[in-house]
């Protein structure tokens, strides 16, 4: 009888996580889970509007209401605002609609992850699918806001112009920047619900230092400096300029913000990939 050679298992020193490897794995999982991402987005969109009488109208009722308030304040003489160069109602409508897209994009990663708590600990799937499904939902809602904005553009006499064709690009950049911020916040937001409330409160304040409902002041001062350095300023102004056909004043800053967000987005993917198992473990405890 031959002697069986005992099984041997070699233990090696565990290698540290490779940052590049994590990025590659995350990007690969995003591509592999593209069908799942679409299915999750369709599920959430249907659930969101299934029992709603007004349906998609709720996607832009808040920005419209905000714009109407500022239009009333300006027309009644309650507040005096710097000349915007275009009809003020169009300026306010475009600003509030674009701002709502940014807010929704920032909240998207946290919202999509928290809404899938029930399946995170039960089903093994690429968690990056939740991020992409959130992007799909933002783009779905943004499509209707874009169509509504077109109505405003033609109603106020601006009409069609070539730069309007590039306006969707401005929206895509805003969604990307918003998701980048959301990804960086999500690991903490998944553990503490206060983060979502802090985001809502913080962006209410940020709106007043961003040219959403009024233009950047022409007078030198602290407010003008803050608004010019605000990274959301070039996003709003460039997208609005593309929509109404004016020359973008902060186009260079616009591309700088986009370029800075690329490495931050990859960093956010890594944080998300590392933190998800911790989050799932807490759910299972």
C-alpha positions in Angstrom: 0.0 0.0 0.0 1.4 3.3 -1.0 1.8 6.0 1.5 -0.3 9.0 0.8 1.6 12.2 0.8 0.1 14.6 3.3 -1.5 17.8 2.1 0.6 20.8 2.4 -0.7 24.3 2.8 1.7 27.2 2.5 1.0 30.3 4.5 2.4 33.5 3.1 2.5 37.0 4.6 -0.7 38.7 3.6 -0.1 41.5 1.2 -1.7 44.9 1.7 -4.6 46.0 -0.4 -3.5 47.5 -3.7 -5.1 50.9 -4.4 -4.8 50.4 -8.1 -6.2 46.8 -7.8 -9.2 48.1 -5.9 -9.9 50.7 -8.6 -9.6 48.2 -11.4 -11.9 45.8 -9.6 -14.5 48.5 -8.9 -14.5 49.6 -12.6 -14.8 46.0 -13.7 -17.7 45.4 -11.4 -19.4 48.5 -12.6 -19.2 47.2 -16.2 -20.3 43.6 -15.2 -23.3 44.8 -13.2 -24.6 47.1 -15.8 -27.8 45.0 -16.4 -28.4 44.6 -12.6 -27.9 48.4 -12.2 -30.6 49.1 -14.8 -33.0 46.6 -13.1 -32.5 48.2 -9.7 -33.1 51.6 -11.1 -36.3 50.5 -12.8 -37.5 48.9 -9.6 -36.8 52.1 -7.6 -38.3 54.4 -10.1 -41.5 52.4 -10.4 -41.8 52.1 -6.6 -41.2 55.9 -6.3 -44.1 56.9 -8.5 -46.4 53.9 -8.3 -48.7 55.4 -5.6 -48.1 59.0 -6.6 -51.0 60.9 -8.2 -48.8 63.7 -9.6 -46.0 61.3 -10.5 -42.8 62.9 -12.0 -44.1 66.4 -11.1 -42.6 65.8 -7.6 -39.1 65.7 -9.2 -39.2 69.4 -9.9 -41.9 70.9 -7.7 -39.4 72.1 -5.0 -37.1 73.9 -7.5 -40.1 75.5 -9.2 -41.5 76.7 -5.9 -38.2 78.1 -4.9 -37.9 80.0 -8.2 -41.4 81.4 -7.9 -40.6 82.7 -4.4 -37.6 84.6 -5.7 -39.4 85.9 -8.7 -42.1 87.3 -6.5 -39.6 88.9 -4.1 -37.8 90.6 -7.0 -41.0 91.7 -8.9 -42.5 93.1 -5.7 -39.3 95.1 -4.9 -38.7 93.2 -1.6 -35.2 92.4 -2.7 -32.9 94.1 -5.2 -30.8 91.8 -7.3 -27.9 92.3 -9.8 -28.9 92.4 -13.4 -28.7 88.8 -14.8 -28.5 89.7 -18.5 -31.5 87.4 -19.3 -35.1 87.5 -18.2 -35.0 86.9 -14.4 -37.7 84.2 -14.4 -35.6 82.2 -16.8 -32.5 82.9 -14.7 -34.2 81.7 -11.5 -35.9 78.7 -13.2 -32.7 77.4 -14.7 -30.7 78.0 -11.5 -33.1 76.1 -9.2 -33.5 73.2 -11.6 -29.8 72.8 -12.1 -29.2 73.1 -8.3 -31.8 70.3 -7.7 -29.8 68.0 -10.0 -26.7 68.6 -8.0 -28.4 67.9 -4.7 -30.0 64.8 -6.1 -26.6 63.6 -7.4 -24.9 64.2 -4.1 -27.6 62.2 -2.2 -27.8 59.5 -4.8 -25.1 57.1 -3.5 -26.3 57.2 0.1 -30.0 56.9 -0.9 -29.4 54.0 -3.3 -27.3 52.1 -0.7 -29.6 52.6 2.2 -32.7 51.6 0.1 -31.0 48.3 -0.6 -30.2 47.3 3.0 -32.6 44.4 2.8 -30.6 42.7 0.0 -27.0 43.7 1.0 -26.6 41.0 3.6 -28.6 38.3 1.7 -27.4 38.4 -1.9 -23.8 38.5 -3.1 -23.6 41.0 -6.0 -21.3 43.8 -7.1 -22.2 46.6 -4.7 -21.1 49.2 -7.3 -24.4 48.4 -9.1 -26.1 50.5 -6.4 -24.0 53.5 -7.4 -24.8 53.1 -11.1 -28.5 52.5 -10.4 -28.5 55.8 -8.5 -27.0 57.6 -11.5 -29.7 56.1 -13.7 -32.4 57.5 -11.4 -30.8 61.0 -11.4 -30.6 61.0 -15.2 -34.2 59.9 -15.4 -35.4 62.7 -13.3 -33.0 65.1 -15.0 -34.5 64.3 -18.4 -37.8 65.8 -17.4 -36.1 68.8 -15.8 -34.3 69.3 -19.1 -37.6 69.2 -21.1 -39.2 71.6 -18.7 -36.2 73.9 -19.0 -36.5 73.8 -22.8 -40.1 75.1 -22.4 -38.8 78.0 -20.3 -36.1 78.8 -22.9 -38.5 79.1 -25.7 -41.3 80.7 -23.7 -39.0 83.6 -22.7 -37.9 84.2 -26.3 -34.4 82.8 -26.2 -35.2 80.1 -28.7 -32.9 77.5 -30.2 -29.1 78.1 -30.4 -26.2 75.7 -31.1 -24.9 75.7 -27.5 -28.2 74.2 -26.4 -27.0 70.9 -28.0 -24.1 70.9 -25.4 -26.4 71.5 -22.5 -26.8 67.8 -21.7 -23.0 67.7 -21.3 -23.3 70.3 -18.6 -25.9 68.1 -16.8 -23.7 65.0 -17.1 -20.7 66.9 -15.5 -22.9 68.1 -12.6 -24.2 64.6 -12.0 -20.6 63.3 -12.1 -19.4 66.0 -9.6 -22.4 65.4 -7.4 -21.8 61.7 -7.3 -18.2 62.1 -6.5 -19.0 64.2 -3.4 -21.7 61.7 -2.5 -19.3 58.7 -2.8 -16.8 60.4 -0.5 -19.6 61.0 2.1 -21.4 57.6 1.7 -19.1 55.5 4.0 -20.0 57.8 6.9 -23.5 58.3 5.8 -24.2 54.5 5.8 -23.3 54.4 9.5 -24.9 57.6 10.7 -28.2 58.9 9.5 -27.3 62.4 10.6 -25.1 62.8 7.6 -28.1 62.9 5.2 -29.7 65.6 7.3 -26.5 67.5 7.4 -26.2 67.4 3.6 -29.8 68.8 3.3 -29.1 71.6 5.7 -25.6 72.4 4.2 -26.9 72.6 0.6 -29.6 75.0 1.7 -26.8 77.3 2.9 -24.6 76.7 -0.1 -27.4 77.7 -2.5 -27.0 81.3 -1.2 -23.3 81.5 -2.0 -23.9 80.0 -5.5 -25.4 82.0 -8.4 -28.6 80.0 -8.4 -31.2 82.7 -7.9 -29.0 85.8 -8.2 -25.9 86.6 -10.2 -22.3 87.0 -8.9 -22.0 90.5 -7.4 -20.2 93.1 -9.6 -18.9 94.8 -6.5 -15.7 93.6 -4.9 -16.2 92.1 -1.4 -16.3 88.9 0.6 -19.5 87.6 -1.0 -18.1 88.0 -4.5 -14.9 86.3 -3.6 -16.7 83.3 -2.0 -19.0 82.9 -4.9 -16.1 83.0 -7.4 -14.1 80.4 -5.5 -17.2 78.2 -4.9 -16.7 75.0 -7.1 -20.4 74.8 -7.8 -20.4 78.3 -9.4 -18.8 77.3 -12.7 -21.1 74.2 -12.9 -24.2 76.3 -12.6 -23.1 79.2 -14.7 -21.6 77.1 -17.5 -24.7 74.9 -17.8 -27.0 77.9 -17.7 -24.9 79.7 -20.4 -25.2 76.6 -22.6 -29.0 76.6 -22.1 -29.6 80.3 -22.8 -26.9 80.8 -25.4 -24.6 83.3 -23.5 -20.8 83.1 -23.4 -19.6 81.0 -20.4 -17.5 83.1 -18.1 -16.1 80.4 -15.9 -15.3 77.7 -18.5 -11.7 77.2 -17.4 -12.8 76.8 -13.8 -15.5 74.4 -15.0 -12.9 72.0 -16.6 -10.6 72.4 -13.5 -13.4 71.2 -11.2 -14.1 68.3 -13.5 -10.5 67.3 -13.7 -10.1 67.4 -9.9 -13.2 65.2 -9.5 -11.8 62.4 -11.6 -9.2 61.2 -9.0 -11.6 62.0 -6.2 -14.2 59.8 -7.8 -11.8 56.9 -8.0 -10.9 57.5 -4.4 -14.6 57.4 -3.5 -15.0 54.1 -5.3 -12.2 52.6 -3.2 -13.7 54.0 0.1 -17.1 52.6 -1.0 -15.6 49.1 -1.8 -13.8 48.9 1.5 -16.6 50.2 3.7 -19.5 48.1 2.3 -18.3 44.8 4.0 -18.2 46.7 7.3 -21.7 48.1 6.7 -23.0 44.6 5.8 -21.4 43.2 8.9 -23.1 45.7 11.1 -26.5 44.9 9.4 -26.0 41.2 10.1 -25.0 41.7 13.8 
